[in-house]
Amino acid sequence: MLAEQRFEEIIRIVEEKKSVTVQELMEIFEASDSTIRRDLIALHLQGKLIKVHGGAIALSSYYNTKDDDVEFRQSRNAEDKNKIAKYAAQLIKANDFVYLDAGTTTGAMIPYITETTVTFVTNSISNAGKLIKAGCKVFIIGGEVKASTEAIAGNEAVFNLNKYNFTKGFFGTNGISRQFGFTTPDLNEAMVKKAALERCKDGYILGDSSKFNQLSPITFADFTRAKVITTIVKDDNYKNCSNILEVDAK
């Protein structure tokens, strides 16, 4: 196969799968490691894809280098978010010690929480207020407040989390990828998500189907580190993943 033909096919594969590894391309084209890496570098320089460590991702997958405002995120995919939130809330049992991450989907869980013996810790000012109004016992961690997401983040927040051991934790994410894990645009928020998830016995990522094969700059956990509560998975690459819990979005 000529190089130009291989280039066209690589672009088609990357656009279809959103992300691909060097090993996968080596097997598809029966080509050497050096050949595939050279091809990816050339296509990256041409602006046809984004070369990353170990493979490449589609241009359409690299998104959200900044967080949208809370008001905008609340209205996006609202029906799916509510279905995910309701399912997640039902996982909370009596006497659980729960971490609730900042975010509109985690916030949507609160009206569905029925257990009264649960203690919550959160880094979200808005979610803390909602939990208090719902009659829940809640602690809020200290640190810098990020205006766009109303989340508390940074080193002080991470330090505050080190004393806790959660039975369950529920987290938002900007991107879900088997290769790159769970990602978010902000380094300080990523640090808090990572620290909190590491303190959870059971961690859950809440994300509708639009989050799959999307990528933000900072990875806060590997794909297998938490269970993913989502709507119907459309990508066959995720169909057999044991850590995915599908909510019927019909």
KOLKE-619478 format. One record per residue (C-alpha): residue number from 1; y, x, z. Coordinates in nm, 2 decimals. Example, Ala and Ser with C-alpha at 12.3 -4.5 7.8 and 13.67 -1.06 7.14 Angstrom:
# KOLKE-619478
[1, [-0.45, 1.23, 0.78]]
[2, [-0.11, 1.37, 0.71]]
END
This chain:
# KOLKE-619478
[1, [0.00, 0.00, 0.00]]
[2, [0.34, 0.13, -0.09]]
[3, [0.59, 0.19, 0.18]]
[4, [0.83, -0.08, 0.07]]
[5, [0.54, -0.34, 0.07]]
[6, [0.44, -0.23, 0.41]]
[7, [0.80, -0.26, 0.53]]
[8, [0.82, -0.62, 0.40]]
[9, [0.49, -0.71, 0.57]]
[10, [0.60, -0.55, 0.90]]
[11, [0.92, -0.75, 0.90]]
[12, [0.72, -1.07, 0.83]]
[13, [0.48, -1.00, 1.12]]
[14, [0.75, -0.91, 1.37]]
[15, [0.95, -1.22, 1.28]]
[16, [0.64, -1.44, 1.31]]
[17, [0.52, -1.29, 1.64]]
[18, [0.86, -1.19, 1.78]]
[19, [0.71, -0.87, 1.92]]
[20, [0.44, -0.63, 1.81]]
[21, [0.29, -0.31, 1.93]]
[22, [0.23, 0.01, 1.73]]
[23, [-0.14, -0.02, 1.80]]
[24, [-0.15, -0.37, 1.65]]
[25, [0.03, -0.25, 1.33]]
[26, [-0.20, 0.05, 1.31]]
[27, [-0.50, -0.18, 1.30]]
[28, [-0.34, -0.42, 1.05]]
[29, [-0.25, -0.16, 0.80]]
[30, [-0.52, 0.10, 0.88]]
[31, [-0.24, 0.35, 0.92]]
[32, [-0.18, 0.64, 1.15]]
[33, [0.04, 0.63, 1.46]]
[34, [0.29, 0.86, 1.31]]
[35, [0.32, 0.65, 0.99]]
[36, [0.38, 0.32, 1.18]]
[37, [0.63, 0.49, 1.41]]
[38, [0.82, 0.63, 1.11]]
[39, [0.82, 0.29, 0.95]]
[40, [0.96, 0.12, 1.26]]
[41, [1.24, 0.39, 1.29]]
[42, [1.33, 0.33, 0.93]]
[43, [1.34, -0.05, 0.97]]
[44, [1.54, -0.01, 1.29]]
[45, [1.80, 0.20, 1.12]]
[46, [1.82, -0.06, 0.84]]
[47, [1.89, -0.33, 1.10]]
[48, [1.57, -0.53, 1.01]]
[49, [1.42, -0.51, 1.36]]
[50, [1.46, -0.35, 1.70]]
[51, [1.24, -0.06, 1.78]]
[52, [1.14, -0.04, 2.15]]
[53, [0.90, 0.18, 2.34]]
[54, [0.55, 0.12, 2.20]]
[55, [0.64, -0.13, 1.93]]
[56, [0.92, -0.35, 1.79]]
[57, [1.08, -0.69, 1.85]]
[58, [1.25, -0.93, 1.62]]
[59, [1.62, -0.93, 1.60]]
[60, [1.62, -1.30, 1.70]]
[61, [1.43, -1.21, 2.02]]
[62, [1.70, -0.98, 2.17]]
[63, [1.94, -1.22, 2.32]]
[64, [2.15, -1.30, 2.63]]
[65, [2.31, -0.98, 2.72]]
[66, [2.51, -1.20, 2.96]]
[67, [2.44, -1.51, 3.15]]
[68, [2.58, -1.85, 3.05]]
[69, [2.78, -2.05, 3.30]]
[70, [2.59, -2.28, 3.53]]
[71, [2.74, -2.60, 3.37]]
[72, [2.61, -2.50, 3.03]]
[73, [2.26, -2.40, 3.16]]
[74, [2.22, -2.73, 3.35]]
[75, [2.24, -2.93, 3.03]]
[76, [2.01, -2.71, 2.82]]
[77, [1.65, -2.84, 2.79]]
[78, [1.72, -3.07, 3.09]]
[79, [1.41, -3.29, 3.04]]
[80, [1.17, -3.00, 3.03]]
[81, [1.34, -2.84, 3.33]]
[82, [1.30, -3.15, 3.54]]
[83, [0.93, -3.17, 3.45]]
[84, [0.88, -2.81, 3.55]]
[85, [1.08, -2.85, 3.86]]
[86, [0.89, -3.15, 3.98]]
[87, [0.56, -2.98, 3.93]]
[88, [0.68, -2.67, 4.11]]
[89, [0.81, -2.87, 4.41]]
[90, [0.46, -3.02, 4.45]]
[91, [0.32, -2.67, 4.52]]
[92, [0.52, -2.64, 4.84]]
[93, [0.31, -2.73, 5.14]]
[94, [0.37, -2.78, 5.51]]
[95, [0.49, -2.47, 5.70]]
[96, [0.55, -2.27, 5.38]]
[97, [0.81, -1.99, 5.40]]
[98, [0.97, -2.01, 5.05]]
[99, [1.20, -1.80, 4.85]]
[100, [1.41, -2.00, 4.61]]
[101, [1.58, -1.80, 4.34]]
[102, [1.92, -1.88, 4.20]]
[103, [1.91, -2.09, 3.88]]
[104, [1.93, -2.44, 3.73]]
[105, [1.56, -2.49, 3.71]]
[106, [1.49, -2.38, 4.06]]
[107, [1.78, -2.59, 4.17]]
[108, [1.62, -2.89, 4.00]]
[109, [1.32, -2.86, 4.23]]
[110, [1.52, -2.96, 4.54]]
[111, [1.53, -3.34, 4.48]]
[112, [1.15, -3.34, 4.45]]
[113, [1.08, -3.14, 4.77]]
[114, [0.92, -3.37, 5.03]]
[115, [0.79, -3.13, 5.30]]
[116, [1.01, -3.12, 5.61]]
[117, [0.84, -2.83, 5.78]]
[118, [0.93, -2.57, 5.52]]
[119, [1.18, -2.28, 5.57]]
[120, [1.38, -2.16, 5.26]]
[121, [1.55, -1.84, 5.19]]
[122, [1.78, -1.83, 4.88]]
[123, [2.03, -1.61, 4.71]]
[124, [2.21, -1.91, 4.56]]
[125, [2.52, -2.07, 4.72]]
[126, [2.47, -2.40, 4.53]]
[127, [2.10, -2.42, 4.60]]
[128, [2.16, -2.35, 4.97]]
[129, [2.41, -2.64, 4.98]]
[130, [2.16, -2.87, 4.81]]
[131, [1.88, -2.77, 5.05]]
[132, [2.10, -2.84, 5.35]]
[133, [2.20, -3.18, 5.22]]
[134, [1.82, -3.25, 5.17]]
[135, [1.76, -3.18, 5.54]]
[136, [1.59, -2.85, 5.49]]
[137, [1.60, -2.54, 5.71]]
[138, [1.76, -2.27, 5.49]]
[139, [1.87, -1.90, 5.52]]
[140, [2.10, -1.74, 5.26]]
[141, [2.10, -1.37, 5.20]]
[142, [2.41, -1.16, 5.20]]
[143, [2.57, -0.96, 4.92]]
[144, [2.81, -0.99, 4.63]]
[145, [2.85, -1.33, 4.46]]
[146, [2.83, -1.35, 4.08]]
[147, [3.07, -1.61, 3.95]]
[148, [2.88, -1.72, 3.64]]
[149, [2.55, -1.80, 3.81]]
[150, [2.67, -1.85, 4.17]]
[151, [2.40, -1.60, 4.28]]
[152, [2.42, -1.34, 4.55]]
[153, [2.31, -1.00, 4.41]]
[154, [2.33, -0.62, 4.46]]
[155, [2.20, -0.36, 4.70]]
[156, [2.30, -0.55, 5.01]]
[157, [2.10, -0.85, 4.90]]
[158, [1.80, -0.63, 4.83]]
[159, [1.83, -0.48, 5.18]]
[160, [1.84, -0.82, 5.34]]
[161, [1.52, -0.93, 5.16]]
[162, [1.31, -0.64, 5.30]]
[163, [1.25, -0.81, 5.63]]
[164, [1.09, -1.12, 5.48]]
[165, [0.73, -1.21, 5.38]]
[166, [0.72, -1.53, 5.18]]
[167, [0.42, -1.75, 5.12]]
[168, [0.57, -1.87, 4.79]]
[169, [0.86, -1.78, 4.57]]
[170, [1.01, -1.96, 4.27]]
[171, [1.22, -1.77, 4.01]]
[172, [1.42, -1.83, 3.70]]
[173, [1.41, -1.60, 3.40]]
[174, [1.60, -1.55, 3.07]]
[175, [1.30, -1.42, 2.89]]
[176, [0.91, -1.43, 2.90]]
[177, [0.71, -1.17, 2.71]]
[178, [0.35, -1.05, 2.74]]
[179, [0.47, -0.70, 2.64]]
[180, [0.80, -0.68, 2.82]]
[181, [0.75, -0.91, 3.12]]
[182, [1.02, -1.13, 3.28]]
[183, [1.37, -1.03, 3.19]]
[184, [1.73, -1.10, 3.28]]
[185, [2.07, -0.98, 3.16]]
[186, [2.21, -0.85, 3.49]]
[187, [2.09, -0.54, 3.66]]
[188, [2.20, -0.65, 4.01]]
[189, [2.03, -0.99, 3.98]]
[190, [1.72, -0.82, 3.84]]
[191, [1.70, -0.60, 4.15]]
[192, [1.71, -0.91, 4.38]]
[193, [1.45, -1.09, 4.17]]
[194, [1.22, -0.79, 4.18]]
[195, [1.26, -0.73, 4.55]]
[196, [1.20, -1.10, 4.64]]
[197, [0.90, -1.14, 4.41]]
[198, [0.74, -0.83, 4.57]]
[199, [0.77, -1.00, 4.91]]
[200, [0.59, -1.32, 4.79]]
[201, [0.22, -1.39, 4.84]]
[202, [0.24, -1.63, 4.54]]
[203, [0.51, -1.60, 4.28]]
[204, [0.60, -1.86, 4.02]]
[205, [0.83, -1.82, 3.72]]
[206, [0.99, -2.14, 3.60]]
[207, [1.07, -2.14, 3.23]]
[208, [1.05, -2.39, 2.94]]
[209, [0.89, -2.30, 2.61]]
[210, [1.22, -2.17, 2.47]]
[211, [1.20, -1.87, 2.70]]
[212, [0.88, -1.73, 2.55]]
[213, [0.91, -1.42, 2.33]]
[214, [1.27, -1.39, 2.43]]
[215, [1.41, -1.07, 2.57]]
[216, [1.70, -0.97, 2.79]]
[217, [1.80, -0.61, 2.88]]
[218, [1.64, -0.58, 3.23]]
[219, [1.27, -0.64, 3.32]]
[220, [1.23, -0.75, 3.68]]
[221, [0.85, -0.80, 3.68]]
[222, [0.54, -0.75, 3.46]]
[223, [0.40, -1.06, 3.29]]
[224, [0.09, -1.07, 3.50]]
[225, [0.28, -1.04, 3.83]]
[226, [0.35, -1.42, 3.86]]
[227, [0.23, -1.75, 3.74]]
[228, [0.44, -1.92, 3.48]]
[229, [0.52, -2.29, 3.51]]
[230, [0.62, -2.41, 3.17]]
[231, [0.61, -2.70, 2.92]]
[232, [0.35, -2.70, 2.64]]
[233, [0.30, -2.34, 2.51]]
[234, [0.35, -2.33, 2.14]]
[235, [0.27, -1.96, 2.08]]
[236, [-0.11, -1.90, 2.04]]
[237, [-0.06, -1.55, 2.19]]
[238, [-0.02, -1.72, 2.53]]
[239, [-0.28, -1.99, 2.50]]
[240, [-0.55, -1.80, 2.69]]
[241, [-0.33, -1.65, 2.96]]
[242, [-0.47, -1.74, 3.30]]
[243, [-0.14, -1.72, 3.47]]
[244, [0.03, -2.00, 3.27]]
[245, [0.05, -2.35, 3.42]]
[246, [0.14, -2.60, 3.15]]
[247, [0.33, -2.92, 3.24]]
[248, [0.28, -3.20, 2.99]]
[249, [0.62, -3.24, 2.83]]
[250, [0.54, -3.56, 2.64]]
END
